[in-house]
Amino acid sequence: MQKHNSQKSGILPPEPFSIKAFLLGKPIPTSQASHERLPVWQALSIFASDAISSVAYATEEILLVFLAISALAAGFMALPAIGIAVSVLLLIVVLSYRQTCIAYPDGGGAYSVAKENLSVDMGLLAAAALLIDYILTASVSITAGVAAITSVFNDVSWEEGVIVSKRIGLGMFFLGLMAWINIRGIRESARVFVYPTYIFITLCFVLIIAGLVKWIRYPPSFIHTTALFTAGASISPFILFRAFSSGCTALTGVEAVSNGTSAFQKPEGKNAAITLAILGTILITLFLGITGLAYLYQSVPSHDQTLISQLGGVIFGRGSLLYYALQMATMLILLLAANTAFADFPRLASLLSKDQFFPKQFGNRGDRLVFSNGILILAILSGLLIWLVGGSPHGLIPLYAVGVFLSFTLSQAGMVVHAKRHKAKGWMIHSAMSGIGALATGTVFVVMTITKFKVPEKIEGAWMVLAALPVVMLIFKWIHRHYEQTSHQLTLAEPLRSVPFSHTAILLVPQMHRGIPRAILYAQSIDPSARAVHVAVHPDEGDQLAAEWERHGLGMKLIILPSPDRSLLQPIVDYLEEVDCEKNNDLITVIVPELVESRWWHGFLHNQTGHFLRFMLGKRRGIVVTNIPYHLEKD
C-alpha cells in the first residue's frame, strides 16, 4: 500500500504565525517520543522535587503540634526521637518502592500494583488516594513556596486581609506558570527545573554544615530562651503520635518516581530505582540535618516566618546574601514540588483512561507529547483549593499525607503478593521487605487518620480525604459502566447487510447571500426534493425574503416559518417533527450555510447563529447537521 505524501518538491512556503505554537512550542511528532525520556539526573528534579521539598516544612509541622499546646520544651526533647523514627520509615518505603520500579517499568505505581495483585477495587482505591494526593501536592507546594516569599517580608506591616489576598494572587500566578511550562513538554520542564533543585540541595547542606560548626564554636549565644520553652507541660501519647504523623509528610512524593517510571530512559525500571536510591539518601540526610538544627538552635516557626527562614537568619545572618539565596531556593523547590504532581497526575489519569475508569480525553497526548488535559484539570482543582484555604499551606497539610500513606500501604501489600506469585530470585527477602513496609505505613495511616481526624481549624481534618475516597471510586465505576454500556450498544452483533435507506434534506436560510446558491446545489445533490426553510422572527421579514427568493429563481421550494415569540430554534424543531411524521424517513439532514470570517476577531461581530443551530439540533435523534461554509475575503 502506497502512503500519501503531501510534501511537494521545492522550497516550502513559510509556516503561518500561530499563537499556540508561540506559547507552547511547535508540535512534536510521535516518532520523537523516545527522545523526550529523561536521564536520572534530570528525572530527579521532575519526580523527586516533591519529596526533597518536604524537608522545608516537615520538621516545622512537628513543632507546630507542640506549639499549639505550649509544650515546646517537652517537644524539643522528643524531636530527635521523632526525627529518627520518620527517617527509619522513609528508608523502609524507599527500599520497598525500588522493587516496584523494577517490577512495573510501565509506571502506574500503587494503582497498577494493587489492581493486578489485590483487586480492581483496591487499585481504584489507590488511584483515588493518589489523585487526591496530587491535587493536594500542587496546592501545598505552591502555598508553601509563597509562604517562603512572605517570610522574607514579614517586617512589612500588612493587614491580615492584604496578606491573604497576596498569597492567593501569588499562588494562582505560580500555579498557572507551572501548568504552562508542563504543557510545553516534559523535557522542557526538566530544563527549567533541574538547576533550582540542585541549588536547594546544595544550600541545605551548606546550612546544616555551617549550623553545626557555628553551634560547636558558640553554643550558648545561639540558644533562644523564651517563656514558651520553660512552660512545663506533659506530652500525652496522642500528641506524640500526632507530631510523628505530621513529620511523616517528609515521605510524601517518594511514590512519584514509581508512578512515572515510563518517563525514564531505558532501562526504565533500573534508572527509576537508581533515582529512588539517590532520593532516599538526600532526603534522609537533609531531614535529619534540619531537624537537628531545629533542636540545637531551638528555632520556633511562627505565623509569618517559616522554620527554614529562622534557621537561615540565625546561621547565615538575616541580611546576608546566603540567607536570601536560601529563601529563594526554598521558594523555588517548594514551587517545583508542584511539578511532581503535574508530572504524575496526568500519567495516572491516562492509565485510568486506558482502563476506561476515566474520561478518554485524558488518555490523549497533546502537541508536545504530554497529557495536556490532565495538566489543565489539575491546575483548576489545585487553584480552587488554594482559594478555599486563603493561600495558607497549614490548612492543607493535615489532609495532604493521609492519601499518600494509604497508597503506600496498598502498593507494598500488592508487592508482597507479586513476589509470592512470581517467586523470582530473592523473592522471600523482597516479600518480607514489602510486608514490613506495608505494616509500617499501614500503622502510620491509622495513626494519622485518628490523630488528624478532627482539628480545630474549620476545613482541616482527615475525614475530608476519607469521605472523598469512596466518592471518587464511585465516579470511576460510573465512568466504567458508561463505557461498557456504550461499547455493548455499538458492538456489531451480526454482519452488515444492505438495507433501504431514505432521508430528507432541509436547507436553513438565515438571509440571502452569495453562499446560498452553493448550499442549494449541495442540498439537491443528496436529496432532489430538498426544501429551504426560513424562520421569520419579524413580521415583514418572511415576505421580503420570499420575494427576493422568487426574483432570483433558485429552483427550490422556500417555506417560511413564523415565530411570534421570536424563537429561532422551536419553529425549526416543530417543522422537523412534521417532516419526520410525513416522510417517515430514517434520517433528516439539516444544512446550515455558514460564513467563515477572514480574521479571528471578526467572529465577535456576527451572531454565530449557525454554530448555535448546529449544536442544538445535533443532539436530536434522527437528525444530521452539516454546515456549508462560505469563506469571506480578507479586508
N, C-alpha and C positions, 0 to 999 in steps of 0.2 A: 504494500500500500504506500503510495507516494504522499508525503506530507506537504501541505500547502505552505509555501514560504512567501510571506507578504513583503519581505525586504527586496527592493529592487536594486539593480546595479547603479553605480554612480554615486554622486555626493548626496547624502541625505539632507533634507531641509532641517534647520534648527528646530529643536523642540519648543513648543509654545510655553510661555511662562505659566507656572502652576503654583498657586498659593500653598496648596497641600504639600507639594514637593519641596517648596522653600522652607516650610515649617518642620516637616517630618523627614525630609530626605527623599531621594529617588527610590522607587520600589526595588527591592532586592529579589532576584529570581530564585525560584525554589532550588535550583541546582547549586546555589551558593550556601545552602543551609548548613552544610558541614563546616564551612569556614566561619560561621557565627558561633561555633562552640568555644568554650573558654578553657584556657590552661589553669593550673592550680593557683598560680599567683594572682590571676585576675578573678577567679571564682571566689577566692577568699573574701574579696571586697564586696562581691554581689550577694553571696549566700550566707556569709558569716558576720556581716556587719551588725545584724540584729543582736546576735549573741555577744559580740565584742562590746557593743554599746551598752549592754546591761550593767557593765561594771561602773558606769557613770551614775546609776541610781539604785542598784541592788542593795548596797550597804546602807544607803540613805533610807531606803524603805524599812530596813531592820530598825534603825534608830528612831524613825518616826513612830513606831509602835510603842517604844519606851517613853518617848517624849510626850505622847498623848496621855500617859498616866503619871507623868512627873516622876519617873523612876529611872533617870538616866544613869545614876551611879551604879545601880544594880545591872542596868542594861549594858553598860560598858564592861562590867565584869563578865557578862555572858557572851559578849560579842565575839571573842576569839573562838569559843566552842561552836557557836552558830556558824561562823565562817568556815571552820574546818568541816563541819557536817555537810554544809552546802557543797563544798569542794569535793568531798568523797562521793556524794550523789552525782555530781557533774561528771566525775571520772567514770562511774558506772554507766551512765547514759551514753557517753561518748563511745566507750568500748562496745556497747550493745549496738548502737546505730552504725558503727563501721561495718558490722556484719550485714545490716540491712542494705547499705550501699552496694556491697558486693553481690548480694543475692538478688537485688532488684535494680539492675542498671538502667531500666527504663524510667525510673523515678516513681513518684506516687506516694512514697513514704508509708505512713501509718495506714492510709486508705487502701493501698494495694496489698500491704501485708495482712491487714485484718480481713479484708474481703476474701482473699484467697485462702487463708489458713483458719479463720474463725467462722465467719458467716457474712453474708451480704449486709445484714443489719448492723453487725459490728463495724464493717467497713464504712457504711453510711454514717454511723455514729462518729467514727474517727474523722471522716470528711467534714461533717458538720462542725466538730470541735476545731478542726484546722482552719476552716473558712472563717469562723468567728474569731479565732486567734489572729489570723492575718489582718482582719479588719481592725482589731484592737492594736495589733503591732504597728500598723501605719499610723493610727491615731496617737498612741502613746509615744512613739518615736518623734513624731512631728511636734507634739506639745512639749515633750521633754527638751527637744532642741531649742524651741522658743523660750522655755524657762531658763536655759543656759544663757541665752542672749539677755533676757531681762535681769538676770543675776548681776551682770556687769554694770547695769544702770540702776541698781537698787537704791542709790542715793538720791535719785531724782524724785521729787515729791509729786507723784502721780496719785490721783484718786483711784479707788478700787475699780470703779466702772471703766475708767480710762485704761487701766492695766488689762482688764478682761477683754475690752474691745481690741486692744493692740495685740494681745495673744491670739485671739480668734483671727484677726486680719492677717497676721504673720503666718499663722498655721495654714490658712487657706491658700496663701501665696505659695508657700513651700510645698504643699500637697499638690497644687497644680503644676509646679515646676517638676516634681518627681514624676508625675504622670506623663508629662510631655517628654522628658528625657527617656523614659522607658518605652514609650511608643516609638521613639526613633530607632530602637533596636537594642538587643542585649549587649552587643559589643560596644555600642555607643555609650551605654550606661557604664560599662566596665571601664572605659577610658576616662570617664568623668569621675568615677567614684574610687578608683583604686588608690590614688595618692592620698586623699584625706584619711582613708582607713589606716594606712601605714604611718602617716604622720601622728594620728591619735595614739596608736600603739607605742610609737617611739616616745612621745611626750609623757605618756603614763609611766613608762619605765623610768624616764628621767625624773618624774615627780616622786616615784617610790624610792629610787636610789638617793636623790637629794634629800628627801624627807627623813630617811633613815640616818644618813650622815649628819644632818642637822640636829636630829634628836639625840644622837650619841654624843655630839660635841656640846650641845647646850640643852639638856633635857628640862631643867626647871623653868627656863624662860618661855617655853612654848606650851606649857600645860595651863589651860584656861581653868580658872576656878570661879564657878558661879553658884548661885543658890540652888540651881537645879541639880547640880552634881551632888550636893550634900544632902539633898532631900531624900531621906531614907524611906524606902518603900520595898516591901517584899514582892517578889515576882511569882505569880501563880504559874503552874504548868500550862494553862491555857494561853497566857501571854507569851511564854517561851515558844510554844508551838506556833502561835500566830506570827511571832517575829521570824521564826525559821521559815514558815511558808512565804513570808514577804521576801526573805532573802533568796528564796528559790526562783525568783524572777531572773536570777543570773543564768538559769538554764534555758530560758526562752530563746528560741532561734536555733538551738542545736539541731532540731529536726529538719531545718530548712535545707541543709546540704543533701540529705537523703531524698527529700521531695523533688529536688531539682537535679538529680543525678544525670538525667538525659541531656543536660546542657553542657556537660563536661566533654573535653576532648577524649578520644578513645585511648586506652580502655576506661570507659566511663566510671565503672564501679571502683576500680583501683584508685583513680585520681580523686574521686569523691572521698574515699576512705583516707587518703593521704591528707586531704584538706581538713577532714574532721580531726585527725590526729594533731595537726598544726593548730587548729582552732582550740582544741581542748587544752593544749599546753599553754597557749597565750591566755586563754580565758581564766584558767585556774590561777595562774601566776598573777595576773592583774587584779583579780577579785580578792585574793588573799593579801596582796600588797595594799590595795585601797582600804580594805578592812583593817589591816594592821596599822596604817597611818591614822585612820579614824580613832582607833583605840589609843594609840600613843599620844596623839595631839588632842584627844577628847573634843573633836570638832562636832558641832551640832547643826544640822540643817535647819533652815528657817523658811518662813513663807516666801521671802524674797531673795533667798540666796541658797544655791544648792551646796551639797557636801563637797563636790569637786571644786567649786568656786572657793569655798572656805579653806580647803587644804592648799589650793594653789596660791591663795592670798597669803597664808601663813608661811609657806615654804619658799615660794618664789618672790613674795612681795606683791601687794595688790596692784601697784602701778607699774610693775616690771613688764618687759616685753614677753618673757616666758609665760607670765600669768595670762596675758591677753591671747597669746598663741594657744595656750591650753584651753581657754574658754571657747575660742574659735574652733579648735579641733574637736572639742566636746560637742559643740553645736552641730558641726558637720557630721560627726559619726552618729549622733542621735537622729539626725535627718536621714542619713544613709541607711539606718536600721529600717526605715520605712521601705527602702528599696528591696529588702529581703521579702517583704510582703508583696511588693509589686512584681517580684520575680517568681514567687511560688503560688500566689493566689490564682493567677491566670492559668498556670500549668495544671494545678489541681482541678480547676473548673473545666479545663479541656479534657482531662481524663474522665471526669464525671459526665461530660457531654458525650464522650465516646461511648460510655456505658449507658447512655440515654437516661441519666439521672439529673441532667442539667440542660438548659436550652442549647440547641445545636449551634447557635451563633457563637457560643463560647469555645467551640472547637475549631473555629476558622482562624487562620493566621492572617494578619494584616499585611500591608505592603512591605513592611520592614521585618517580616518573618516573626513577629511577636503576636501574642493573643490580645489584640487591642481592646476587644470588648471586655475582657476580664480586667484589664488595667483601668478602664473608664469606670466600671461599676464599683471597683474597689475605691477609687478616688471619691466617688459620690458618697458611698456609705461611710467612709472614714471622715469625710468633711462634715457629714451630719453629726457624727459623734463628737467631733471637736467643738462644734457649735453648741451641742447639748451640755457639755461639761465646762463651757466657758474658757476653753483653751488650757485647762489645768490637767497635767498628767496624773495627779494623785487621785482624781476621780475615776480613772480608768484602770490603773494598775491592779486594784483588787479583783477586777473582772478578768484581767489580762492572762494570768498564769493558769487559771482553772482548766481551760480547754487544752492548754499545752500538755499538762500532766495526764489528762485523760487520753490524749493521743499517744503520749509516751507509753502509757500502760498497755494500751491495745496493740501498739506496734511490737513491743517486746514480748507480750504474750503470744502474738502471732508468730514471732520468730522462734519461740520455743517449739511450737507445733511444726514450723517449717524445718527446723533442724532434725526433729524426730522423724519427719516424713521422708526427707531426702537422705539422711544418715551419711552425709559427706564426711571427709576426713576431719577428725576432731569435733564431731557433732555433739558429743556429750559435754565437752567444755563450753562450746558455743551455747548449747541449750541451758546449761547451768548459769552462764553469764547473763543470758537474756531473762531467765527466770528470776534471778536476783534483782535485775533491773526493773522488771515488771512489779515485783513485790515492793521494792523501794519507792518507785514512782506512784504505785497504787496507794501506798500508805500516805505519801505526801498529798495525793489528790484528796483522800478522805480528810486528812488533817486540814488541808487548805479549804475544803468545802465547809467544814464545821466552823473553823475559826474566822472565815470570811463570809459566812452565810448572811450575817447581818452586821452592819457597821453604822455608826451614827449618821454619816452623810446621806443625803437624800437619794442619790442614784447609785450608790455603791452596793456591793453585796454579791456573793457568788450565785445567789438564787437566780439572778438575771440570766447568767450563762446557762445554768441548769434548765431553766424554763425555755430558753431559746433552742436548746438542742433537739428536743422532740418536734418542735415546730419546723425546724429546718429539715429534719428527717422526713416529716410528712410531706413537705414540699418536694423533696427528692422523689418520693414514691408517687406522688400525684403526677409529676412530670413523666416518670417512667410509665405509669399506667396510660397516660395520654398517648405516648409514643407507641405503646403496644397496641392500643385500640386503633390508632391511625394506620399502623402497619397492617393490622388484620383487615381493615376496610379496603386498603389499597392493593392487597395481595390478589394476583390473578388466580382464581380458583380453577379455571378451565382455559383451554386455548382460545385465542381471539377468533371471532367469526365476523364476517361481513354482514352488517345489519343495515336496513334502510335508515337514512338519516335526513332530517329536514330542519330548516331553520329560516328565520326571517331577519332581514337587516333593517334597522331603524337608524336613520341619519338625523342627529340633533343639529339644528341650525340656530345658533345664537343670533346671528346677523348676516347680512350679505357682505362677502369679501372675496378676494381672489382665491382663497383656499377652498371655497365651497365647490366649484366645478370638479376639482380633483377628488374631493371626498365623494361626490356623486358617482364618478366613474368607478371608484373603489367599491362603493356600496352595490352598484349594479353588477359588478364583476362576480360578487359572491351570491347575489340574490337579484335576479332580473326584476322582480316585483317589489324591490325595496321602496320605502317611502320616507319622506322627510317630515320632521316634527319640529314645531317651534312653540315655546311656552310664552304666551303674551302676558307679561307682568303688568303692562299698562294698557288701557282700553283701546287706544288707537294704534298700538304697536303692531298688532296682528294684521290689520288691514293694510298698513303701509308695506309690511314685508311681503304679503300676498301679491300686492300689485307689482312690486319690484320683481318678485319671483316669476310672475306671468310675463312681464316685459322681457326678461332675459331668456325665456323659453328653455328652461333647464331640463325638461323631459322627465321629471319625477314629480309624483303627487306630493303636495305640501299640505300638512294637517296642522291647523292652528289650535292649540290647547289653551283655553282661557284660564287665568289664575287670579280670581278675585282677591284672594288674601296675599298675593304677591309671592307665593311659594313657588320655587323653581323645581324642587325635587318631586313633590307629591303628585302633581299632574302627570309627570312622566311615568312614575310608578303605577298610577291608576291606568294609564293608557297601555303600558306593557302587560298588565294583567288582562286587559281586554283582548289584546293581540294573542296572548297565550291561550285564552279560552276560545278565541275564534279559530286560530290555526291549529291548536293542539300540537305545537312543534316540540322538537327535542331541545331546541336552543334558539335564543334570540340574541342577535349580535347588535349591540348598540355602538354606533360610530360617532365619535366626538371630534370635530375639527378643532385643532389647537394651534395657536400662534406660538412660535418659538422665537423669543427675543434674541437680538444680536448681542446684547450685553446683560450680564447677570443682574444688574440693578434695575433693568427695565421691568423685571418681574413685579417689582413693588408698585408699578404704575398701572398694572392691569388687575382685573378682579379674579383671575385664576378660576373661572367657573368650570373650565374643562377638567382641572385637577379635582375639584370638589365632586363633580358628577361621576368621574371615573372611580373615585374612592368609594362613594356611597352606593352606586349601582353594582360595583364589582363584588359586593358582599352577598348579593341576592342569588338564589338558586336558579339555574337555567339561563343565566344572563352572562354574556361575554362582552366586555367593554374594550374597545380598541380606539386609539387616537390616530388621527391623520394629521401630521404636523405640516405647518406652512412656515418656512423659515423667512424671517424678515431680514432685509439687507441692513448692513451696518450704516449708521448715520454719521 
